[in-house]
Amino acid sequence: MDFNLFIRYASSFAILIPVITGLWNYRRQGVNSKYFIYFLLAGFIADQLHPPIVGDFARVWVFNLYVLFEVVFLIWFIRRISKNIEAEKFYRAGIYIMIGFWLAAHFIFRKEIHGFSSIFSSATAIIISCIAAYELLRITQREENLAALPEFWFLTGIFFYFFCANFLFGFLQSEILTKIWFLHNIINIITYLIYTKGFLCIRSKP
């Protein structure tokens, strides 16, 4: 089997590792961890909708809509686990700003609607990675046993993925992307392993 094809399938199904780990201890997972399981399941389902399951046009818009869902969910999720009262208004406003940005990126900045928006993907990757890094900094200042906190691993995974993938999102409209997309798949696999560690940190409280 071709390496690129192998790593693509490995990346696609590697997401089930943290999902299964979370479901295995579902009753003992905190509320935040359960929300994250649902988020990962949504990502798995969206990733499986390849042609001929859906057409090319539908596939593009499944991706575009999932990207919006991903960004909105992660801002909401980070706001929830951070319990950062000072940034509460910022996170709430950020959700509405991202929705507006997504609409503008796909229906105003673009001349055609059949395609991806590298502007939105790149910009939001920078924003999410910065938010995750900021909250990681805060959590290290107030907690001692970081390795026992699911939130620490979730934030680490979020930061790692968006920080690394940001360099690839700029090529969404380029032919180069097909040659280097295997890097994204490797980043995915590492991210899912980090999430898995988070689900192994069983907590009885949210």
C-alpha positions as CSV (number, residue, x, y, z in Angstrom):
1,M,0.0,0.0,0.0
2,D,1.2,3.5,-0.9
3,F,2.5,5.4,2.2
4,N,0.3,8.4,1.6
5,L,-2.8,6.3,1.3
6,F,-1.8,4.3,4.4
7,I,-1.2,7.4,6.5
8,R,-4.5,8.9,5.2
9,Y,-6.5,5.9,6.5
10,A,-4.5,5.7,9.7
11,S,-5.3,9.4,10.3
12,S,-8.9,9.0,9.5
13,F,-9.5,6.1,11.9
14,A,-6.9,7.1,14.6
15,I,-9.6,9.5,15.9
16,L,-11.4,6.4,17.2
17,I,-8.6,5.8,19.7
18,P,-9.5,8.7,22.0
19,V,-13.3,8.2,21.3
20,I,-13.2,4.5,22.3
21,T,-11.0,5.4,25.3
22,G,-13.5,8.0,26.4
23,L,-16.5,5.8,25.9
24,W,-14.8,3.0,27.8
25,N,-14.8,5.1,30.9
26,Y,-17.8,7.2,29.9
27,R,-19.7,7.1,33.2
28,R,-16.6,8.3,35.1
29,Q,-15.7,11.0,32.6
30,G,-16.4,14.6,33.5
31,V,-19.0,16.6,31.6
32,N,-16.3,18.5,29.7
33,S,-14.7,15.2,28.6
34,K,-18.1,13.9,27.4
35,Y,-18.6,17.0,25.3
36,F,-15.2,16.4,23.7
37,I,-16.1,12.8,22.8
38,Y,-19.2,14.1,20.9
39,F,-17.0,16.6,19.1
40,L,-14.5,14.0,18.0
41,L,-17.4,11.7,16.8
42,A,-18.7,14.6,14.7
43,G,-15.2,15.0,13.2
44,F,-15.0,11.3,12.4
45,I,-18.4,11.3,10.7
46,A,-17.5,14.4,8.6
47,D,-14.2,12.8,7.6
48,Q,-16.0,9.7,6.3
49,L,-18.2,11.6,3.8
50,H,-16.0,11.1,0.8
51,P,-17.3,10.7,-2.7
52,P,-19.2,8.6,-3.8
53,I,-21.0,8.8,-0.4
54,V,-21.5,12.5,-1.2
55,G,-20.6,14.4,-4.3
56,D,-17.6,16.6,-4.7
57,F,-19.6,19.8,-4.1
58,A,-21.3,18.4,-1.0
59,R,-18.0,17.1,0.3
60,V,-16.5,20.6,0.0
61,W,-19.4,22.1,2.0
62,V,-19.3,19.3,4.6
63,F,-15.7,20.3,5.2
64,N,-16.5,24.0,5.2
65,L,-19.4,23.6,7.6
66,Y,-17.3,21.3,9.8
67,V,-14.5,23.9,10.0
68,L,-17.0,26.5,11.2
69,F,-18.4,24.0,13.8
70,E,-14.9,23.1,14.9
71,V,-13.9,26.7,15.5
72,V,-17.1,27.6,17.3
73,F,-17.1,24.5,19.4
74,L,-13.4,24.9,20.5
75,I,-13.8,28.5,21.5
76,W,-16.9,27.5,23.5
77,F,-15.1,24.4,24.9
78,I,-12.0,26.4,25.9
79,R,-14.2,29.0,27.6
80,R,-15.9,26.3,29.5
81,I,-12.9,24.4,30.8
82,S,-10.8,27.6,31.5
83,K,-13.4,29.2,33.8
84,N,-11.7,32.4,32.9
85,I,-14.1,35.1,34.1
86,E,-11.9,37.9,32.7
87,A,-12.0,36.5,29.2
88,E,-15.7,35.4,29.3
89,K,-16.9,38.3,27.2
90,F,-14.0,37.9,24.8
91,Y,-14.8,34.2,24.2
92,R,-18.5,34.9,23.8
93,A,-17.8,37.7,21.3
94,G,-15.3,35.5,19.5
95,I,-17.9,32.9,18.6
96,Y,-20.1,35.5,16.8
97,I,-17.0,37.1,15.2
98,M,-15.9,33.7,13.8
99,I,-19.4,33.0,12.4
100,G,-19.3,36.4,10.7
101,F,-15.8,35.9,9.5
102,W,-16.8,32.5,8.0
103,L,-19.7,34.0,6.1
104,A,-17.5,36.7,4.8
105,A,-14.7,34.4,3.8
106,H,-17.0,32.1,1.9
107,F,-19.6,34.4,0.4
108,I,-17.9,37.8,0.1
109,F,-14.1,37.4,-0.3
110,R,-14.6,34.5,-2.7
111,K,-15.9,34.8,-6.3
112,E,-17.1,31.2,-6.3
113,I,-18.6,29.1,-3.5
114,H,-17.2,25.8,-4.7
115,G,-14.0,25.7,-2.8
116,F,-12.2,26.1,0.5
117,S,-11.1,29.2,2.3
118,S,-7.5,29.2,3.1
119,I,-7.9,32.7,4.7
120,F,-10.4,31.5,7.2
121,S,-8.6,28.2,8.0
122,S,-5.2,29.9,8.4
123,A,-6.5,32.8,10.5
124,T,-8.6,30.7,12.8
125,A,-5.7,28.2,13.3
126,I,-3.6,31.1,14.6
127,I,-6.4,32.4,16.8
128,I,-7.2,28.9,18.3
129,S,-3.6,28.1,18.9
130,C,-3.0,31.4,20.6
131,I,-6.1,31.0,22.8
132,A,-5.0,27.4,23.7
133,A,-1.5,28.6,24.5
134,Y,-2.8,31.4,26.7
135,E,-5.1,29.0,28.7
136,L,-2.2,26.5,29.0
137,L,-0.1,29.2,30.5
138,R,-2.9,30.0,33.0
139,I,-3.5,26.4,34.0
140,T,0.2,25.8,34.7
141,Q,0.2,28.7,37.1
142,R,-2.8,27.5,39.2
143,E,-2.3,23.7,39.0
144,E,0.5,21.5,40.2
145,N,-0.4,18.0,39.0
146,L,-1.0,18.9,35.3
147,A,-0.6,15.3,34.0
148,A,-3.7,14.3,36.0
149,L,-5.9,16.9,34.3
150,P,-7.9,16.0,31.2
151,E,-8.1,19.8,30.4
152,F,-4.4,20.1,30.2
153,W,-4.1,17.3,27.6
154,F,-7.1,18.6,25.6
155,L,-5.6,22.1,25.5
156,T,-2.2,20.7,24.6
157,G,-3.7,18.7,21.7
158,I,-5.6,21.7,20.5
159,F,-2.6,23.9,20.6
160,F,-0.3,21.3,18.9
161,Y,-2.7,20.6,16.1
162,F,-3.6,24.2,15.1
163,F,0.0,25.5,15.6
164,C,1.4,22.8,13.3
165,A,-1.5,22.6,10.8
166,N,-1.5,26.4,10.3
167,F,1.5,26.1,8.0
168,L,-0.5,23.8,5.8
169,F,-3.8,25.6,5.6
170,G,-2.1,28.4,3.6
171,F,-1.8,25.9,0.7
172,L,-5.5,24.9,0.6
173,Q,-5.9,26.4,-2.9
174,S,-2.5,25.1,-4.1
175,E,-1.5,22.0,-5.9
176,I,1.4,21.7,-3.4
177,L,-1.1,20.6,-0.8
178,T,-1.6,17.2,-2.3
179,K,2.2,16.5,-2.0
180,I,2.5,17.6,1.7
181,W,-0.9,16.7,3.1
182,F,0.6,13.5,4.6
183,L,2.1,15.9,7.2
184,H,-1.4,16.9,8.2
185,N,-2.3,13.3,8.7
186,I,0.7,12.7,10.9
187,I,-0.2,15.8,12.9
188,N,-3.7,14.4,13.3
189,I,-2.4,11.1,14.6
190,I,-0.2,12.7,17.2
191,T,-3.0,15.0,18.3
192,Y,-5.4,12.1,18.8
193,L,-2.8,10.3,21.0
194,I,-2.6,13.5,23.1
195,Y,-6.4,13.5,23.4
196,T,-6.3,9.9,24.4
197,K,-4.1,10.7,27.3
198,G,-6.7,13.3,28.4
199,F,-9.5,10.7,28.4
200,L,-7.3,8.4,30.5
201,C,-7.3,11.0,33.3
202,I,-10.6,9.9,34.7
203,R,-12.5,12.4,36.8
204,S,-15.8,12.1,38.5
205,K,-16.5,15.9,38.3
206,P,-16.8,18.2,35.3
